[in-house]
Amino acid sequence: MTAIQLGTIDYAIMLIYVAFVIGIGWTLRRYMKTSSDFLTSGRSIPAWVTGLAFLSANLGALELVGMAASGAKYGIATSHFYWVGAIPAMIFLAVFMMPFYYGSKARSVPEYLKMRFDERVRCLNSLTFAIMTVFASGISMNALAKLLHQLLGWDYNLSLWICSAVVLAYVLKGGLTSAIYTEVLQFFMIVLGFAPVVYLGFKDVGGWTALTGKLSQVAHDPAALALNSKSFAPDAWTSAWKPLLGGPTNNPMGVDVFAMVFGLGFVLSFGYWCTNFLVVQRAMAAKNMSAARRTPLIAALPKMLFPALVILPGMLAVALASGGKDGYRLPPKIISEKTYAKAIPAIQEASLLRLGPDEALQQVNKAIGRKDSGDLKLKRDKIAAIITESTSQPLSKELIRSRLQDAVAGNDYDGVILSLVTKYCPSGLLGLALTALLASFMSGMAGNVTAFNTVWTYDLYQAYFARNKSDDHYLWMGRAITVVGILLSIACAYFARNYDNAMDVIQLVFGFVNAPLFATFLLGMFWARTTGTGAFLGLLGGTATSGIFHALTIASGNLPGAKGGYIALAHTFPSEMAQNFWLATFAFISCFVLTTGISLATRRTKTNEELKGLVYSMTPKIKDEGEMWLLRPAVLGVILLAACVVLNFIFW
Amino acid sequence: MGLDIRWPIGLMFSIIGALLLIHGVATGSDTEMLKRSLGMNVNLVWGLVLLVFGLLMLLSAKIAASAKKPKEK
């Protein structure tokens, strides 16, 4: 990707945005009087605000960049991450779980676990959560700084530190409230910043019929765009369920329907949306119970429509690349500096020796080396063209560089969304779209940092280090840990930049921890007999099951090692995604069975009275008859669920 | 909390919208630039959309503020 030029107006828009988010933090600073104001917003925010923040906190790097990437790779089936993997869980959280989170007066999800079970469960959950959020935030910051570097030629270090400083400035001033308020602003920024890009892409492709036509050609021969080596039915990229029902070999995701519905739709999705403090914290900050319960429901409506904004661009990019319209291609994999340093002399040498295409390609590949190149594949005819040209008249290093980049066969899917932005946006709109991108990264980072500082202050520091201090002390700690949290995120960003593989392993381990989590919450909230020992050991057992499952299985095409199968090979999955979904399924079932069994074998430590407000059967039903019937969570939930089913049918 | 978030959102989008609108008018004759956005003066159109959105936000914040005041005091 070549660096693009920004005009004054583009910088002006970015600066206005930065000024406003910092300004919001500045305005809110005088309301931050107690630790609860700072860390939990003092439970004072209206539902539409917490609802949009709920969505925005989850809208990190993953959403905009990653979903467009998946849209290109898998087409419309990516929307299962929304319609199957998010909406039902969000509705469940609102209708069934929020009453316990909010009603128990817990300040965090780990604190709920302590009230419901015991100190051990809270300790396990808060520690893993704290470490995880810091890494998640670091990974996202690394991705941002890399993108800004590739796209705008900005310095990696400078972009990383400046973006972090902006987030620090407003979170430190206004705490969670300021994170939530800016998340709402960021939500509108993201939607309004990307909508015109999607519109222009859609218009350029020629509308829905033209898009499905192009994508059916792509499905027939995805190898032409280096998307997939197989050939699929014409609707593989344009219908959500039919290719899935055809079995894992008939859809580009390589997933079967059970893994999709149970593994993603139930285990992973409920595990994330219903137990992850990052999102639940937003609902907990609402001003009253009914606002807290409406929070996930208000978020569900835009979430349902988001595929049009985040997945569609990926599909449009594939359709444009398939026709080769105006010379558009999917952004190629980025060649690293190290590889350039080896490849350029090899090209020069090959042209001096006047090697033939095959020998030249071999020479270059040899120079790059298997280890460094990863799965970098160069196109034979493009390399041959460089050699021919260079033989008649030596090309400059710069020219060889750009020609080499063009010769890469693999795609850099994460660059898809930006390739569309740069293709369609004139100066002005360009600034808006880039600001939207910045906003999405900042909202993700602020979300992580505010969840981290609360869990640290209340669940780790107050619980284990300084039990009976004044509230001023905890407020001070909340601020201090915000700075530390951001510094740790920056450290993680550098770590992610330098040790890509170590990062993959870390994320894998987090996957192990997260997979069984929902079983613990489900049993804890709906079965009074669940004991602390049962929950604790069940959680550990579930995590161990994920680890063992991973060690015994692998996805086809991967080599045993960090990608799994390092003990033995009991099963080979058609894709990593399938392996993931099945891993979660096994971990969940194991945690569920273990927790149930151990609970029955151990003595209850909490009386019925103590479980009031924490467990379904011990808690008086919430009376929401006073509210207008349309606004009751259960009614709203049913309406949203019905709308979601309709969407699934439309794109069947 | 003391701040109605509609104020800053409304203000920010009004300013950005107005900027884009002016930029769109100023560069409306630059055909080379318009080619990129399929011949449409997208800055002008979208600037207008943002401006309207921002003003509506401000309006709704204003209405909420004036409805709240007599009740509280």
HADDOCK unambig.tbl for C-alpha pairs under 7 A between the chains (distance, minus, plus):
assign (segid A and resid 13 and name CA) (segid B and resid 16 and name CA) 6.36 0.50 0.50
assign (segid A and resid 20 and name CA) (segid B and resid 8 and name CA) 6.97 0.50 0.50
assign (segid A and resid 20 and name CA) (segid B and resid 12 and name CA) 7.00 0.50 0.50
assign (segid A and resid 44 and name CA) (segid B and resid 1 and name CA) 6.06 0.50 0.50
assign (segid A and resid 45 and name CA) (segid B and resid 1 and name CA) 6.74 0.50 0.50
assign (segid A and resid 181 and name CA) (segid B and resid 5 and name CA) 6.33 0.50 0.50
assign (segid A and resid 185 and name CA) (segid B and resid 9 and name CA) 5.79 0.50 0.50
assign (segid A and resid 200 and name CA) (segid B and resid 37 and name CA) 6.82 0.50 0.50
assign (segid A and resid 423 and name CA) (segid B and resid 36 and name CA) 6.84 0.50 0.50
assign (segid A and resid 424 and name CA) (segid B and resid 36 and name CA) 5.32 0.50 0.50
assign (segid A and resid 424 and name CA) (segid B and resid 37 and name CA) 4.99 0.50 0.50
assign (segid A and resid 425 and name CA) (segid B and resid 36 and name CA) 6.92 0.50 0.50
assign (segid A and resid 425 and name CA) (segid B and resid 37 and name CA) 6.29 0.50 0.50
assign (segid A and resid 426 and name CA) (segid B and resid 33 and name CA) 6.20 0.50 0.50
assign (segid A and resid 426 and name CA) (segid B and resid 36 and name CA) 6.67 0.50 0.50
assign (segid A and resid 426 and name CA) (segid B and resid 37 and name CA) 6.82 0.50 0.50
assign (segid A and resid 428 and name CA) (segid B and resid 20 and name CA) 6.10 0.50 0.50
assign (segid A and resid 428 and name CA) (segid B and resid 43 and name CA) 6.43 0.50 0.50
assign (segid A and resid 429 and name CA) (segid B and resid 43 and name CA) 6.00 0.50 0.50
